[in-house]
């Protein structure tokens, strides 16, 4: 969450910066509530000091009546402290709820804009746009013809916006995950972790999915746990309520997990195929760094994610998100989009974000600075990359005129040497092989 001290000391600047996100915040109301809370705390401290002094006087007073009067007076002060403590706690809880509902402040260098139409695209990168001598098909047509995805049976067992990967496409997803994990651990220095897929509500508060986005999440009401929308949620919270030694920073973690999201889109083009679904796999990168390093770490994070697109031989671009399109907890975000020639659109496969101390404050993650005092660290995260959109891009970019799909060279060893994906058996192997 945002630092109340910053709001208190820079109210006009805070108001100006938060308004670039197209929201209105009652800064005066926040400051009034903060002032009330602080006044109550000061009053409690003054009464406690008075009670402590009175308690010492009781011990020195020998006259029984005077002593009894002092004891009664101290009891009254205790009741007043209890009353004011409750008022201060109520004011603090109200203030905390308000702050939890305010998004992060954009970094000064983030481009100004009202919505995604004003995001700033960078130069296109990666492999040149492929020139087809036939009309490229969208992935849903390829998947149907090659029997790579079973939508009907998925709907039968789990409802709409679900799918079953079959045969070589299922293997391609597994190959992508294994290869990406190897790249990020062996080349980029991440430690692989495997977190829980269900978490407590306070964990989602820590990464800012709750309370604002509760309607997009899946919840186990009986256990009061939530299915993760991304590995960012559990991994960022590994160190909640902890103070890390500054010498261990930066800490890099990578995790491959399923992600569960109740995305709400209207019927039509966006719900065809596997672009927008309720469950998907993703390789997630999470960083814990010192504040002075987070800007450079964002640039490094972007390049680590871009490396995956480069090695897959895909054409992609970066978008510098404007203030009006930033994610709730982000201070600065770059999206990576890969071109899909069958869909004829750019597909977002990663959002790389610097959260600065926003998540660290919500989850109380600190490090011991050089002066020995605890301070909030900075967190960053990004997909490295997200499936199944990477598979969409591979299917559509590597399709061949006969309808088969070439396997990118870096994945061939992870596919058991298979170089081409063709039509899969309609049910399964006709006999067991040993």
N, C-alpha and C positions, 0 to 999 in steps of 0.2 A: 504494500500500500504506500501511498505518498506520505512523506515525512511531515508531521503536523508542525514541527518547528519551522520547516521551510515555508509552509503556508502562513504561519504566524508572522514570520519575519519578512516575507515577500508576497503579501496578499495580491497586489496588483499584477505582479509578474506571473504568479500562479494562475490567476484568473485569465490572463491573456493567453498563456500557453495551453491551458485546458480547453479554452474555447476553440482552439484550432482543431479539436477533435469533434467539433459540431455538437457539443453538449453544454448545458448551462449548469453551473454549480453555485449554490448559495454560499459564497465564501464568507459573507458577513455573518450568516447563521452559524457556520462552522466555527468562526472565531468567537462568537458570543458564547457558544456551548463550551468551547475550550476554555474561555475565560471563566465561565461559571464553574467548570470542573476544577480548575486550578485554584480558584478562590475557596472552594469547599475544602480542598486538600490543605491549603494554608490555614484555614480556620480549624481544621481537625488537629493539625500540628501544634497550633497555638494552645488549644484546649488541652491537648496531651501534655504539653510543657507545664501548663497551669496545674494539671492533675498530679504530675510528678512532683512538682514543688510542694503541693498541698499534702501529698502522701508523706513526704519527708517531715513536714511540719506536724503531721499527726503523731509521728514517732517521737517528736520532741515535746509534745503537749501533755502536761500531767493532769490538768484540770479535766475531770470526767465529762462535765457538761460541754465544755469547749471542744474537747476531743470528739464527742459524739456529734456535735454540730459540724465539725470538719469532715467527719466520715460521711455524714449525710450529704454534705456539699460535694464531696468527691464522687459519691454515687450518682448525683445529678449530672456531674460532668461526664461520667461514664455513659449515661443514657444519651447525653447530647452527642458524644463521640459516635455512638452506635447509629444514631439518627443521621448525622452528617456523613458518616462513612457510606451508608446506604444511598444517600443522595449523590455522593461523588461516584459511587460504583454505577449508578443508573445513568449519570451523565456520561461517564466513560464508555459504557456499553452502547449508548446512543451514538456517541461520536465515532466509536469504532465501526458500528454498522454503516454509518454514512461514508466513512473513509473506504470501507470495503467495496462500496458501490461506485467509487470514482476510479476511472482508468488511469494508467500510468501517463506521466507527462512525456510528450515527444521530445527527442533530442533536438537541439537547435538546428542541426543540419538536415533534419527530415523535411522533405519538400511539402509545402503547404498545398492542401487540396481537400475537396469536400467528400469525394468518394473514389472508388477504384478507377473511374475514368481519368483521374488526374494522377495516377501512379506514373512514375518516370521510368520508361524502359531504357536499359543500357544496350550496348552493341550486342548483336546476335553472335553466338559463339559455337564452338564444337564443329562437328562434321558439316560440310556444305549440305544445303537442302537437296534431297535426292530428286533427280529428274526421272520420273517413271515413263516408260513407253507403253504403259497400260494404265487404266484408271484404278488407283489404289482403293481398296475396300476398307470400310470402318471395321474395328475389331469385332463388333458383334456379328457381322456377316462372316468374317474369317472364322470366328469361334464356332459358329453354327455349321459351316461347311466342313470344318475339320473335326467337329465334335469334341472341341477342347473345353467348352463350358456347358454345363447342364443347368439351364435356368428353370425349366419346368419342375424338375424334381426338387430343386432348392426351394421354390415357392411352395411346393407340396409339404415340405417338412419345416419350413421356417418363415414362409410368407414372402411378400414382395421385397425388393431391394436386397436379396440374398442370391448367392450363386454357388455352384460346385465346380471347382477346377478339376480337370480330368487329365490323366496320363502325362504327356510331355509338358503341358502347361503347368500342371501342379509341380512337376519336377523343375520347370524353369523358375517358378517362384522360390522354391527351396534353394536352387542354385544361386539366384540373385541374393537371397538373404545371407547364405554362407559366404559368398564372395565379398559382399559389402562389409560384413563383420570382419573378415580377414583384412580387407583394405584398411579399415579404420583402426583396428588393433595393431596391425603389423607396420603400416605406413604412417598413420597419423597419431599413434600413441595413446589410443583410448583403452580403457579397461572394460572388457565385456562384463555385463551384469545381467541377471535374469530376475526381474522384480515380480511381485504379486500382480495379478490382474484385477483384484478387488481391493479397494482402499476405503478407509474411513472418510467421512465427510470433511473433517478438518484438513485432510491432505489435499482435497480439491480446493478448499479455501486458500491453502498455502500457495497454490499455483494459479489462482484467480478464476478457475472454472465455476466455483461457487462463491457467492450465492447467485450471480447473474445468469448463468447458463444451465440451470438445473433442468430446464425442459429439453435440453439436447442430450441428456445423459441417461444411461440405464441404471436402475437402482434395485438392489435387493432389500426390500422394505423390512423383511423379518430380521435380517442380520444387520440392518442399517449400514450397508456397505454399497459402494458404487463401482460399476465396471469402468475401467480406465478408458478415456478417450484417446490417450496417447501415453507412451512410456515416460514422457516428460513429467507426468504427475507423480508416479511413485519414485522415480529416480531423483528428481529435484528434492523430494522430501526425505531422502535417505538421512540427511544431516539436520533435519528440523530440530529445534530446541538444543542445538549443539554449538560449541565454540571450537572451531578447528584451529590447529596450529598454523600460523601464517606460512611456515616453511613448507607445508605440504601443497600449497596452492601453486599453480593451477591443478585442479582435479578434472579429468576427462572421463566420462562414462558413455558407453554405447550399449544399447539394448534393442533386441528384436522382439516385438510383442504384437499380439492382435490389438486392434483399437476398436472401440464400440461407440458409435455416435448415432444419435437420432437426428440426422440431417433432414431438414424440411425444405423440399424443392417441389415446384409445381410439375405436373405431369408433362412429358414431352421429351425433347432431345436429351436433356441432362440425365434422365433416369434410364436411358437405353444402355445396355452393356454393363460395365463394371466401374464406371467413373464415379458415381455417387451411391454408396452402399452403406449398410448399417454396421458391417464388420469387415475389417481389412487388416493386412499386415503392414508393419512399418519398422524401419530401422531408425532409431532416434539417437541423436547426439546431444549430450548435456554437459555443460561446463560450469565449474565453480572457480571464480577468479578474483584477484584483487581489483578494487575499483579502478585503479589507474591503468589496468591492463585490458579492460573490457572492450574498449573501442577497437583495439588491434585484434583482440580475440574474435570479434564479430567478423572482421575481414578474413581471418584465418578459417573460421567456421564456414563461411560462404565458399571459399576455395576448396575446402575438404569435401563439401557436398557437390560442387561443380566437377570435381575430379571423377566422380562416379559417372556423371553424364558424358564427360569426355571419353573415358575408357570404354563406355558402351557404344561410342561412335554415333551419338545422337546430336541433333541440332537443338540448341537451347538459348535462352536469354535470361537476363536478370531484370527484375523490376524493383525499383526503390519505392517502397510503399509510402504514399502521402499520409499526412496527419489524419485525414478522414477515413482511412482504410486500415490503420494499424490495428492489430489484435489488442484486446483489452489490457493485457499486462505488458505489452511491448513498448520500449522506448524508441527502437529503430529496427526495421525489418526489411530484408531482401527476400523476395520470392524467386524461386528458380522454376522456369516453365520450359517444357519440352514440346517441340512441334510434333503433332500427330497428323500425318497427311491424309489418313482415311476419314477421321472426324473433321479435318480441316480446322483445327483449333490448337491453341497453346494450352497445355495441361500443367497445372501447378503440381510439382512433385516435392517441393520443399519450401518451408518458410523458416528462414534463419533469423533469429531475433536476439537482441540484447535487451534483457529485462532490467538491467542495472540492479538496484537494491530493492525493487518493488516486491518480488517474490520472497526475497530474504527477510524483509520486514514482516510479511504475512506469516512466514513459517519460522521466524526467529532463528535464522541461520547466520552465525557470525564467525569471525576469525580473530585471532589475537594479532593486532597490528604491531609494528616495530616498537611503538611506545608502550607496549604491554597491555593496552586497553582493548576490550572487545569492540569490534566494528562490524557493520553489516557488509558481507561480501556481495559480489555481483554474480548473477546467473545468466546463462545463455543456453539456447536450445535450437535445434533445427533437425529436419528429417535428412537422413543420409543414405537412401532416399525412401520415399513412400511408395508402397505397392498398393493397389494393382495398376496405378497410372503408368509406372515405368514399364510394366508388361504391355499395356496398351500401346505405348510408344514403340516398344520393340516389335510387337506384332505388326503394326502398321508401317513402320519404317523398313522392316526386314522382310516384308512379304514379297513373294516372287510371283511371276505371271501364272504359274501352274497352281497357285493357291497355297503352296507350302510357305513355311517361314524359316528363314535362315537364323541360326543361333549366333549371337555376337561372339567374336573370337575369345574374349576374356572369360566367357561362360562355358566354353566347350569342355574344359577339364572338369568343371562342376556338373556337367551333363553326361558324364561317363563317356566322353568322346563324341557324343551326338552332335552333328553339325546342322541338321535340318529337322524341323518339326512338320510332320505330315498328318494325315487323317488318323484319328484314334479309333480303336475297336468300339463298336456301339455299346457293348456291355462290359467286356473285360477279356482277359486272356482265355482262350478256349481250353487250355490245359495248364496244369502246373509245370513249372520248370525248376530244376534244382541246379 
